[in-house]
């Protein structure tokens, strides 16, 4: 696989040691730099935000106090006008029924003139009289013909934000529709007749002048505005925002606090009895702009430091790697077959000297081991030759037994004939044509022959029951697995119990991809401690217990791996059951019982 197509971790794993050291140092520096930058950015960001929040909230409280004072002034003026006797007399008197009506009107006009000229925020102030549907007006000169009707219509609308007896609305101006006015509407009632409305007071405040109280300077990016309790903007220096929902609309608000809305930090403070909120919006980008500039500068500095450190790390790693490079070269020579390669041990540092000494000793040991392997290989070949010769004897034995069987049968001795036949079959199955793994059916036949001989020898010592389905008879099992277990059950379980007879049951079960073969007896059994000791020692050589059983277990482990083999347990009948755990392997039908060339 080409290097550029390899996964990153595999590509790193194939680098030389010096490059790995360099990469490790650079990665460590980079991670440390990133963590430092992240900690710095987080810390300074929090500090800047906290400080900005504190300063902005102080300004917000100051502006809120000024706005509240101004609004309270309008409320005081409205209360003064509504309760003034001159206004009350004017509104209650019909024109044609009072000789001093002109004087009453002049007195009311004087009061309105005073109020309109004493406050620069007021565009106009007027009194609407219910009796004759007239408007007593002071302020900006009328420039439109329906000014009166529009003033009265605004009063009759009754919608807006209530405060005490007033209704307050921010709406387009009568004389300047492209500008907004903050209008205060308050009904005037007859103090002598309960519930009788005799007129209304309308105060129109120039919104542009009013908003200057809390407007920011042109250099500032912070914007301030006033919202009603529902979060909708009722006053803002940017009049396009009036009537729109602010970021705090729909949120749970307290007397003061802050929320994040998009890229802005929103601060708010409740305006006392009015129920309105003074709000300040601070752009986070502008807030953290200086902080980002500092971080960029730090990134450049850290990059330069990392570059210098990487160069130094590369030079140092090359110097440190030089002895290892020599060792790699010598090992490459060894892998090519040159066992005479050796490494100089002196003058390379203590750790490298130990490594070089170990390398040289290893090569010396390898040379000695190779000589030993050659000798042992020659011995193994001799043993294999002797083993082949030894197989001549079992062949000769079961051929001779088969001849004896036929001779006994011809002489009429059926019992001797049957026993000799089973013994010949027993040895024939032991050979299995040289195979190490055989079908379960052959193992069962082998056990059957063994049990026949034992029953003849001990006068029917054991009864046998096979519980194996035909579908499992082809399962492969190491040969001579069942016979040592059956023999162990007879000699250590059945033969020594009272009555010296018993029963052996052999079952085969399929469990997913495993085959469990259980050999169960009703002998004298073992206590739990003995069974645990047997299970723990199956893989350990011990001359004092069951070499045949351990041989079976070890052969299964060697053939199929750990996890397979024997497991002893006590059964419900009081005897011992041993389970053989095997992988599910189905073999081809094999005729291992047909032995050719029998010559009597």
N, C-alpha and C positions, 0 to 999 in steps of 0.2 A: 504494500500500500504506500503510495506517495506521501511524503511528509505533510504536504499542504492539505491532503484529504483526511488526515488523521484527526480524531477528537482532540481537543486542547489538552486534557489531562494525560492522554497517552503520548502526545507529542512532548509534553514536559518530562514524562517518565523516561523517554528515550534520549534526553539531553545528557551531555557530559556533566560530571559532578561539579566542575567549576562554573558552568552556566547555571546549574541549579542553585548554587550558593549565591551567585550574582542576582538571579531572579528572586530568590528568597529575601535578600537584603532590600532590593528595590521594592518588592511587594510590601515588606514591613514598613519601609519609609512612606510608601504611598498610603497605606492604611492608616498609619499614625497621623500623616498630614491631613487626610480626610476627616479623621476623628477630631483633630484639633480644630480644623475649619468649622466642622459641624457644631462643636461645642462653643466656639467663639460666636458663630452666627446665631445660635440659639440663645446664648447668654446676652449678647448685645441687643438682639432683637427684642428679647423680653424687657431688658432695661430701657431701651428706647420707647417701647410701647408703654411701659409703666410711667415713665417720665412724661411722655406726650399726653397720656391719659390724665395724669395729675394736673399738668398745666392747662390743658384744654378744658378740663372740668372746672378749674378755677375761673377761666374766662367765661365759661358757660354760666356759672353761678352769678358772676358779676353782670353779664348781659341780662340774665333772667331777672335780677333785682331791678335793673333799669327799666325793663319792659313792664314788670309788675307795677312799678311806681307810675309809669306813664298811663297804663291801663286804669290803675286806681284813681289817677287824676281825672280821667274821663268819667269814671263811675261816680266820683265825687261831684263833678260838674253836673252830671245828669241828675243826681239826687238833689242837688241845689236848685236846678231849674224846675224839676217836677214839684218840689215843695214850696217854691217861691210864690208869695201872695200875688205878685203882679201877673204872673203867668196864670195862676188859678182864676183871678178876677177876669182876665181877658178871655179865657176859654169858657167861663160860665155865663158871660154876658152876651146877650143878643144885640146886634148892631142897632136895630131900630127901637130898642127899648131902654136905652141908656143915653143920657145927655152927655155923659163924660166918656163915651166909647172911644173917642179919638185919643183922650188922655190915657186910657187903659192900653190902647194899642201902642202909643208912643212909649209907655213904660216898658211894655214887653219887648218892643224893638230895641230899646236902650240896653236891656239886659242881654239880648242875643248878640247885639253889636259888641258889647264888652267881652263876652265869652269867645266870640269868633276871632277877635283881634288879639286876645291875650294868649293864644296858643297857636304856634306856627304850624302844627301838624294838621289843624282843622281846615278842610276845604270849605265846608259850610255847616251851619247849624240852623235848624228850622223847627217851627211848631206847627203841627197840623191840628186844625180846629174842626171838631165834629159838627158843631151847630150849623155852620154855613159852608162846610167843605172848602175852607180857605187855608192857605199856607203862609205863615209868617216866616220869612226867609232872610238870612244874613250870610254873606260869604261870597264865593266866586260869582261873577256876573253871569246871569243866564244867557246862554248862547243858543239854546235849542227851544223850540216852542212847547214841547211836551215835558219839560223838566219837572213841573209840578206833578203831572200824572205819574211819571216814573218813580218819583220819590214816594208818593202815596202807595203806588203798587208794591214797592219794596217793603213798605211798612205792613201792608195787608197780607203779604206773603206768609209771614209768621214763621218761616223756616230759618234755621241757622243754629248757632250754638248758644244756649241760654246761660245767662249769668245773673243771678238774683232776679230782678224784674226786667232785665234787658235781653234782647236777642241780638247777637253779634254775627255779622256775615262779612266775608271777603268777596267782593263782587266787582265787576267792571264799573268804572266811573261813569257818571251821567254825562259829564261834559267831555271826558276823554275816554272813550270806550276801549282804547288800547292800553289803558292803565287801570290799575286796581285801586279800590278804596276799601278801607275798613270801616264798615257802617254799624253804628250803635242805634238800635230801635228800642224805645221805652214808652209804654203806654202811660197816660196821665189820667188819674181817676178823680172824681169829685169827692173831696173829703167829707162832705155833708150827706152824701147819698151813697150808701154802701154798694159797691160793684158797678157804679155808673162810670163809663169811660167817656171822657170829654175831649180827648185829644191824644197827641203823641209827640214825643221828642225824637228828632233824628239828628245824629251827629255823624258827619262824614269825615273820616281821617284820611289824609293823603298817604297812601300805602308806601310810596317811594320814600317819603320823608320818614315815616315810621320805621321802615326796615333798616334805615341807616343806623338805628340804635345797635343792631347786632350784626351789621354787615362786616365782612372781612376786607382787609386791604387788598389791593390788586396783586401784591407780591405773594399773598398767602393762598394756599390751596385748600384750606379748611373752609367749609361752607356751613352756615348756620341758618336755621329756619325754625318756625313754630308749627307744631301739629296740635290738632284737637285730641281728645282722649281716645278717639278711635284710630289714631295714627295718620289721618289724612292731613296734608299740609294746608294751613290756613294763612300763612304769611311766610314769604321768602324773598330774599333780594332778587333771585331769579324768578320772576313772576310766572314763567312757564310751568313752574312746579306746583303752583297753587291749585288745589283741588285734586292732586294726585296722591296715591298711597306712598307713605314713607317706608323705609326698611323696618321700622318698629311696628308697623300696622299688623295687627293680629297676634302680636307676641305678648307674653305676660310681662308687665312692666312694674317696676317698683318706684320709689321716690326718686331714685337716680340709679344709673348703671350704664353698662356698655354692651353692645352686641356686635358681632361681625356679620357684615352683609356683602358678599362678593369680595371685592378688593378694597372695601372701605371698613374703617372702624367707626361705629356709630355710638356717640355718647348722648345721654339724655338726662334731663332733670325736670321734675314736675313743678309747675308754676302755682303753688299754693291752692287757694280756693277756686281759681279759674279752671282747674282740671286740664289745662293745656300742658304741653311739654316743650321746653327749649331744647333743641337738638343740634348737635354738631357732627359733621361728617368729615372724617380724616382719611384721605387716600393712603393705603398701606404702601403703595409703590413709592410715593413721595416720602413717606415716613422713613422707609428703610433704604432710600437711595444712597445716602452717604455710607451706610453700613455695607451695602453691596460693593461700592467702590473700594472700600478698605479690604473686603474679602478678595476682590479681583487682584489687588496689589499683593496680598499675602499669597495668593495662588501662584503668581509669577515668581515671587521670591522662593517659595517652597519648591517649585518646578526646577529652578536653577540649583537649589541645594541638592535635590534628588539626582539631578544630572551629574553633579560633581561627585556625590557619594557613589553613584552607580559606576563611574569611571574608576574610583579608588577601589570599590568592591571587586570589580573585574580584575584589576591588577593584583590585588591581594589573593583572590581565589586562584588565579593562575599560578602564583607563587606557592600556595598551599597545595595545589593539585599536582605539582610537578612530580613528587615521589609516587603518588598514586598512578600518574600516567606511566611511570616506569614499571610499576607493578602490573598495570593493565597490559603493557606490552609483553612482559614476561609470561603472563597468563595466556595471552593470545598465542604465543609460541608454544606453550604447553598444549593448548587445545589443538594445535596443528600437529601434535605428535612428538614434539621435542621435549622429552623429560629431563634433558640435561640442563635446562634453563634454571638459573639461580639469580637471586637478587642480592645486591650489596646491602649489608645490614648496618654499617657504621655511618655516622655523620648525618642522619636524616631525622633526628628527633626520637624521643623514647617510644612514642606510640607507633611511628612508622617502623622503627627497629623491631618492635614486638611483632608487627604485621609481617615484616620481611622474614623474620626468624620462623614464624609460623608457616609462611609460604614455603620456605626451604625445607622445613621439617615435613610438611605435608607431601612434598615431592619425594623426599626420601622414603616416607612411609608407603607412598603409592608404588614406588619401584619394588619395595619388599613385598607388598601385597600382590603385585602382579606375578612375582615369582611363586608366591604361595598359591595363587589362583591357578597357575599353570599346573602345579603339583596336584591340587585338589581336583582339577578338571580331569587329569589323567586317572586319578583314583575313582572319580564318578563314572567314567567310561568303563572301568574295570568292574565296578559294582553293577552297572546296568547290564553288562555282559553276563555276570553271575546270576542276576535276577532272571534274565531270559532263560538261562539254563535251568533255574529252579522251577520254572513253569512246566518243565517236562515231567516232573514228579507228580503234580496233581492230575495232569492229563493221563499219565500212566495209571494213577490210583483209581480215578472214576471209570476208566476203561476196564480195569481189572475187576472193579466192583460190579460193573454191568455184566461182565462175563459170569461172575459168581451168581448174580441174580438169575440169569438164564439157566445156569446149571442147576440151581436150587429149584427153579420152577419145573424143570424137566424131571427132577427127582421127587417132585410132589411136595416139597417143603415150602408151603405158601407163606408162612410167617417169616421165615428167613429170607425168602425171595422178596417180600414186600419191604422188609427193613433194609435189605441191601440196596434195593431199587431207590428208596428214599434217600439213603446215604449217598448213592451215586449222583442223584439229582441235586442233593445239597452241595456237593463239591463242584458239580457242573455250573450251578448258579453262582457259586463264589467266583469262578473265573469270568463269566459273562463276556467271553470273547475279548477280554482286555478293556472293556468299558468301565469308567468310573461312575457314571450316572446311568440308571436304568429306570424303566417304568415301574410304577407302584405295584402293578400286577405281578411283576417278577419278584419283587421283594416279598409280597404276600405268599407266593409259591415257595420261596426260599424258607420263610417262617413256617409254612405248613409242613415242609419236609423235616425241619428241625423239631417241631412239636411232635410229629409222628414218632421220631426216634426217641424223644424224651418220654413220651407216654409208654412206649414199649419197654424202655429202660426202667421206669418208675411205676409201672402198672397203672396207667391212666391218671397221672398226677394232676393234669390240668385239662380243663375244658376251654375251648376257644370259640369266640364269636367275632365274625368280621362284619362291620357295618360300613361298607364302602360302596358308593354308587358307581355304576359302570362308567359314568362320565369322568370320574376321577382316577380310573385305573391306569390312564395314560400319563398321569402326572409324573414328572421325572423326580427321582430321589437318589441320593448317593447309595451305592450298593452296600449291602451288609450294614444297614442302619437299624432295621427293626430287630434282627436276631440278637444283638447284644442286649437290647432293652428287654426282650422277652426272657432271655437267659437270666438277666439280673432280677426280673420279677419272680422267676421260678426259685432261684437259689436263695434270694434274700427276702422274699415275701411269702411265697406259698409253701415251700418245702419245710420251713421252720415253724409254721403255725400248727395249731392243734388240728389233727386230722390229716395233715400233709397233703391236702388236695385243695384246688382252687380254680378260679376262672380268670381268663384274660380276654379282654374286649379290645379290639383294634378298630378305631373309627377314623374317618377322614371327612373334614369339613372345609368348605370354601368360604373365605372371608375377603371380599374385594379381590385384591391381587395377591392374597396369601392363601396357602394351604396349611391347615392345621391337622396333623395326624396324631391321634391320642392313643397311647398304650396304657390301658387301665387294668389293675389287678385287685383282687380282694384279699391280699395277704395281710400280714400283721401290721403293716403301715409304719410311719415314722412320726415323731412329734414335730411341731412347727420349727423348733430350733434346728433339728437335724435337716429338715427340708431346706431351710434358709441357708444352712452351711453348704449343702450340696449345690444349690443354685449359684452361690457365690464362688464356688471352687471349680466349676465346670471347665473354665478356661485355664486353670492352674494345674500344673503337673503335680501329682501326689501318688506315691507308690502304694499308699495305704488304702486307697479307695478307687474302685472301678476304672481301671485303665481303659477297658473296652468302651464304657460310657463316655469318658472324656475324649477318647479317640473319635467317637461318632460326632460329638459336639464340635471338636476342632476341625474335622473334615468338612462339616457343613459351613462353619465360619470361613474356612479357606476357600471353599467353592463359591459361596454366595455372599459373604461379607458379614460384618457385625450386625446384630439385630436378628439374625437367623440362628437356629440351633435348638437346644433342649431347654425345657423348663419343667421342674418338678412341682407337684402340688398334692395335697391330701384330698382323696375323693370322698363322696358321701358314704360309700360302703366301708370306710375305715382303712382301705388300702391306699396305694400310691398310684397316681397318674403322672405320666410324663408326656408332655406335648412337644411335638416336633414342628417347628415353624419353618416353612419352606416358601420360596417364591413360586408363583403359579406358572409352571412351564409344562406345556403339553408336548410329549414326544411322539414321534412316528411309531406306528405299530412295528415292533421288532421281535423277531422270532429268535429269542436267545436260548431256547430250550433244545434246539436241534443241534446235536453234536455229531458231526460226521466222522467217519473213519474208525468206528468201534470194531475192534478185531479180537475175537475170543479164540 
